[in-house]
């Protein structure tokens, strides 16, 4: 009996050991299988979802030998588009009519003068073959600031005394007709009476720049004045109203612009008729963009000379494509560049093409009519 019990005990112990070993081997087998699975998983190539990357905007390919004009935003030959423009003061009183050369100007500023007179600051990029520009008159302080915005070479025939420190202070490359340049930068037109008889042309302009040693190269820091839309785009015009006729409100010449929807241009009128360039086969003056810039001003002491504040900021309108929006403008310092902003705070982009800017004194802003 005792031997039989011992045999059973041994058998139970053996069975217990077998169960333990079997369980351990099973666990080890499971661990081995899991490890093998992990190893297999890491050894096989894994296909990941493509990561989201920012796509660089496609840059517009420039036609060979062409660059974007700083004045119009259009493609022009590089030797023209990267050559500094010239700016010319042109008289616009009744006695100075007709004016010459304006159809070749890419940007024109129309500015108030003494009494009710207005004068132009006309910017030319392709001036080489222009036969007549004028009549050329004297500059004012604010003209010096305007021409600097485009890094131009500045042609004028004299100046008021208040402008002299700014014209001669090193910021302006001037070709002044009353300081000796009259003999080789200007000529008199037959049949025109003083002081409306001074004119210049493409050949005289090039000779004057060479003689005075002015550089034709833009400063390295210059990146342009205006911003323009790309080819095929149109400017963003938030809150736009119709602008088919624009009357600026100047008293002496009573100018206005009429929109032509067929070619998208604003044609200019003054002195009760079309404004044409008689020096270029009576070419009508027409522009893609109009900017009206309202500025504060003061008189220099007890004189008629104006000090128009081109610095700081103010309001105005941007007109293109038969539409108008209100804008604000800002400019840092005398020699900075003016920037224009829409009602959403974005700097405006102009249509490619020529631009006419009207400087309007604050007290006469209510004379501007747009319909």
Secondary structure, 3 states (H helix, E strand, C coil): CHHHHHHHHHHHHHHHHHHHHHHHHHHHHHHHHHHHHHHHHHHCCCCCCCCCCCCCCCCCCCCCCEEECCCCCCEEEHHHHCECCEEEEEECCHHHCCCECHHHCCEEEEEECCCCCEEEEEEECCCCCCCCEECECCECHHHHHHHHCCCCEEEECCECHHHHHHHCCCCCEEEEHHHHHHHHHCEECCCCCCCCCEEECHHHHHHHHHHHCCCCECCCCCCCCCCECCCCCCCCCCCCEECCEEECCCCCCCCEEEEECCCCEEEEEECCEECEEHHHCCEECEECEEEEEEECEEECCCCCCEEECCCEEEEEEEEECCEEEEEEEEECCCCCCCEEECCCCCECCECCCCEEEEEEEHHHHHHCEEC
